[in-house]
Amino acid sequence: MKKNYTILPSFLCAILCIYLCGCNLAGWDLKAKYEEEKDWSLSAAEVELIDVVTTNGAIIVSSTDAPEIKIHAVKTIRAKTEEKAKEYAGEVVLYVEQDEGALNVFHEHPSGWKQVQVGVSYTISCPPQMEAKLKSTNGKISIDRLQRAVDALTTNGSIHLTGGQGEIQLRTTNGSVDIADSSGRINASTTNGKISARQIALSERADFSTTNGGVELDIESGAAPITAVSTNGSITLSLPAQFSGQLDASVSNGRIASDFAVPGASSQKKSLRGSIGEGGENRIFLTTTNGNISLKKRQTN
């Protein structure tokens, strides 16, 4: 009796998830696909922020030397038949609207559709002096060589950022986060995925957090507080040889290794705490439950 009792709630939970996601058993067989493409080109003279919201699609933003913004959208509709997919496509409206320095990119369609999936992907080029606010539900986000603040959020997809300055927020649930050549206040998090950051110019505090995945950080220059947290994954942090701060590292099931001397450290098998370099106020907080921690001196050419 106990066995049946535990299986039944799991079955009911699965049915509930299907219902809440707006699909059903018959709706899984959406073999027909219809796509439409649309392009916009507009002046970037009065635009400071690009704000993009989509579902079931990727967002790719890259910088260009041209003083204009180009947007390429791909609308993808999946349904039981191609005729139905094409019919639904006509009800999905794409918008590109400018409002007080912000360029808003989004789509709308009637609610309550059954046995249909709507997805819109965007590829955007713009001058590098743009801020970007990007949100997708099921899709990757990629930002290349912007020189301003970046706020990227997705649920099921990876996030890749090259460049970015100022406030940088990168958040996903199921996917990796990859950062390169960035500076500013960095906050990167995922639940199921790896976080890697390379050639980072550290000017303000940086926070990195994942549940199931490793964290690999390469700080090229600068000094500021750093936090790296994982539950199931190892943490590797490379710092400039002259870095100074306070180390606070701990593991539950793993080992800790440091290239930096930690004089007078409070050292136990599962923790290492003390000053590195000349000490100071920059706290380096590293912790994982299942994994190792490695603190390295960065190799310079």
C-alpha positions in Angstrom: 0.0 0.0 0.0 2.8 2.4 0.8 4.3 1.8 -2.6 1.1 2.8 -4.4 0.8 5.8 -2.2 4.1 7.2 -3.2 3.7 6.6 -6.9 0.3 8.2 -7.2 1.4 11.7 -6.1 4.3 11.7 -8.6 1.9 10.8 -11.4 -0.5 13.5 -10.4 2.3 16.0 -10.2 3.3 15.1 -13.8 -0.2 15.7 -15.0 -0.4 19.0 -13.1 2.8 20.2 -14.7 1.5 19.4 -18.1 -1.7 21.3 -17.4 0.1 24.4 -16.0 2.4 24.5 -19.0 -0.5 24.9 -21.3 -0.1 21.6 -23.2 -1.6 18.2 -23.2 -0.8 14.7 -24.3 -2.2 15.3 -27.8 -0.3 18.6 -28.0 3.0 16.9 -27.8 2.8 15.9 -31.4 3.3 19.3 -33.0 5.1 18.1 -36.1 4.1 21.0 -38.4 6.2 24.2 -38.4 5.7 27.5 -40.1 8.2 30.4 -40.0 8.0 34.0 -40.9 10.9 36.5 -40.9 10.8 40.3 -40.5 13.5 43.0 -40.5 13.7 46.5 -39.1 16.4 49.2 -39.5 16.3 52.4 -37.6 18.6 55.2 -36.3 20.4 54.7 -33.0 20.7 58.4 -32.4 18.2 58.6 -29.5 18.4 55.1 -28.2 20.2 54.2 -25.0 18.6 50.9 -24.0 17.5 47.9 -26.0 14.8 46.0 -24.1 13.8 42.6 -25.6 11.3 40.1 -24.3 10.5 36.8 -26.0 9.4 33.2 -25.4 10.7 30.0 -27.0 13.5 31.8 -28.9 17.0 33.0 -28.7 18.2 36.6 -28.4 21.5 37.5 -30.0 22.9 41.0 -29.7 26.2 42.1 -31.3 27.9 45.5 -31.7 28.5 47.3 -34.9 30.3 50.5 -35.9 27.3 51.7 -38.0 25.1 54.3 -36.3 21.9 52.2 -36.7 20.1 49.4 -35.1 19.1 46.3 -37.2 16.7 43.7 -36.0 16.0 40.4 -37.6 13.1 38.4 -36.2 12.1 34.8 -36.9 8.6 33.8 -35.9 8.2 30.1 -35.5 4.8 28.5 -35.0 4.4 24.8 -34.3 1.0 23.1 -34.6 -0.7 19.8 -35.5 -0.9 20.8 -39.2 0.9 23.3 -41.4 -2.4 25.0 -42.2 -3.1 25.6 -38.5 0.5 26.8 -37.9 0.2 29.4 -40.7 -3.2 30.5 -39.4 -1.9 31.1 -35.9 1.2 32.9 -37.3 -1.1 35.7 -38.5 -2.2 36.3 -35.0 1.3 36.7 -33.6 2.2 40.4 -33.8 5.8 41.7 -33.5 6.4 45.1 -32.1 9.5 47.4 -32.2 8.6 50.6 -30.3 10.8 53.5 -29.2 9.9 55.2 -25.9 12.1 57.9 -24.2 15.5 56.5 -25.1 14.4 52.8 -24.9 13.8 50.5 -27.8 11.2 47.9 -26.8 11.1 44.7 -28.8 8.3 42.2 -28.0 5.4 40.2 -29.4 1.8 39.5 -28.5 -0.8 36.9 -29.4 -4.3 35.9 -28.1 -4.3 33.8 -25.0 -5.9 30.4 -24.6 -4.5 28.7 -27.6 -4.4 24.9 -27.5 -2.0 22.5 -29.3 0.3 25.3 -30.6 3.7 26.6 -29.6 4.8 30.2 -30.4 8.5 31.1 -30.6 10.2 34.3 -31.7 14.0 34.6 -32.0 15.9 37.9 -32.5 19.2 38.8 -34.0 20.2 42.4 -33.3 23.1 44.6 -34.2 23.6 48.0 -32.6 26.4 50.5 -31.6 28.4 49.3 -28.6 27.3 52.2 -26.3 23.9 50.6 -25.7 22.5 49.1 -22.5 20.8 45.8 -23.0 17.9 44.3 -21.0 17.0 40.8 -22.5 14.5 38.2 -21.3 13.6 34.8 -22.8 11.7 31.9 -21.4 13.1 29.0 -23.4 16.2 30.1 -25.4 19.8 31.1 -25.2 21.0 34.7 -24.9 24.2 36.0 -26.4 25.7 39.5 -26.1 28.9 40.5 -27.9 31.0 43.5 -27.4 28.6 45.9 -25.8 30.2 48.6 -23.6 27.4 49.3 -21.2 25.2 47.6 -18.6 23.7 44.2 -19.4 20.7 42.5 -17.8 20.0 39.0 -19.2 17.4 36.5 -17.9 16.3 33.2 -19.3 14.8 30.1 -17.9 16.0 27.2 -20.1 19.1 28.3 -22.1 22.7 29.4 -21.8 23.9 33.0 -21.5 27.1 34.1 -23.2 28.6 37.6 -22.7 31.6 39.1 -24.2 32.3 42.7 -23.1 29.9 44.7 -20.9 30.7 47.4 -18.4 28.8 48.7 -15.4 26.0 46.7 -13.8 26.0 43.1 -15.2 23.2 40.7 -14.3 23.2 37.3 -15.9 20.6 34.7 -14.7 19.4 31.4 -16.0 17.8 28.3 -14.5 18.9 25.4 -16.8 22.0 26.4 -18.7 25.6 27.6 -18.5 26.8 31.2 -18.0 29.9 32.2 -19.9 31.6 35.7 -19.5 34.7 37.2 -21.1 36.4 40.6 -21.2 33.9 42.2 -18.8 34.2 44.8 -16.0 32.0 46.3 -13.5 29.5 44.9 -10.9 29.0 41.3 -12.0 26.3 39.0 -10.7 25.9 35.6 -12.5 23.8 32.7 -11.4 22.3 29.5 -12.6 20.7 26.4 -11.0 21.8 23.6 -13.4 24.9 24.6 -15.3 28.5 25.7 -15.2 29.7 29.3 -14.7 32.9 30.5 -16.4 34.4 34.0 -16.4 37.7 34.8 -18.3 39.8 37.9 -18.5 37.7 39.9 -16.0 38.8 43.4 -15.0 37.6 43.5 -11.4 36.5 47.0 -10.4 33.5 46.2 -8.2 32.3 43.2 -6.3 31.5 40.0 -8.3 29.1 37.2 -7.3 28.8 33.8 -9.0 26.4 31.1 -7.9 25.3 27.7 -9.2 23.7 24.6 -7.6 24.7 21.9 -10.0 27.8 22.9 -11.8 31.4 24.1 -11.4 32.7 27.7 -11.2 35.8 28.7 -13.1 37.0 32.3 -12.7 40.0 34.1 -14.2 40.5 37.6 -12.9 42.9 39.5 -15.2 43.3 42.7 -13.1 41.8 44.7 -10.3 40.8 44.0 -6.8 37.3 43.8 -5.2 35.3 41.3 -3.2 34.5 38.0 -4.9 31.9 35.4 -4.0 31.7 31.9 -5.7 29.1 29.4 -4.5 28.3 25.9 -5.7 26.5 22.9 -4.2 27.5 20.1 -6.6 30.7 21.3 -8.4 34.3 22.5 -7.9 35.4 26.1 -7.8 38.6 27.3 -9.5 39.7 31.0 -9.0 42.7 32.5 -10.7 43.9 35.9 -9.3 46.7 38.3 -10.2 49.8 37.4 -8.2 49.7 40.8 -6.4 46.1 40.4 -5.3 45.4 41.2 -1.6 42.4 40.3 0.5 40.8 38.0 3.0 40.3 34.4 2.0 37.3 32.5 3.4 37.1 29.0 1.7 35.2 26.0 2.8 34.0 22.6 1.5 32.0 19.8 2.9 33.1 16.9 0.6 36.3 17.9 -1.1 39.7 19.5 -0.8 41.1 23.0 -0.8 44.4 24.0 -2.5 46.0 27.5 -2.7 48.9 28.9 -4.6 48.8 31.9 -2.3 50.5 31.7 1.1 47.9 32.3 3.9 50.0 33.4 7.0 48.4 32.6 10.3 45.5 30.9 8.6 42.8 29.2 10.5 43.2 26.0 8.5 41.2 22.8 9.0 40.6 19.9 6.6 37.5 21.5 5.2 38.2 25.3 5.5 41.0 27.8 4.9 40.7 31.3 6.2 43.2 34.2 6.5 44.9 37.0 4.7 46.5 36.8 1.2 49.0 39.3 -0.1 48.8 42.4 2.1 45.4 41.6 3.4 42.8 44.3 3.3 39.0 44.5 3.0 38.5 42.5 -0.2 36.8 39.3 0.9 37.2 36.2 -1.2 34.4 33.9 -0.2 34.4 30.4 -1.8 32.2 27.6 -0.8 30.9 24.3 -2.2 29.3 21.2 -0.7 30.4 18.5 -3.1 33.6 19.5 -4.9 37.1 20.9 -4.6 38.3 24.5 -4.3 41.5 25.7 -6.0 42.9 29.2 -5.6 45.6 29.9 -8.2 48.0 32.7 -9.1 47.3 33.8 -12.6 50.0 33.1 -15.1 51.1 36.2 -17.1 52.8 36.0 -20.5 
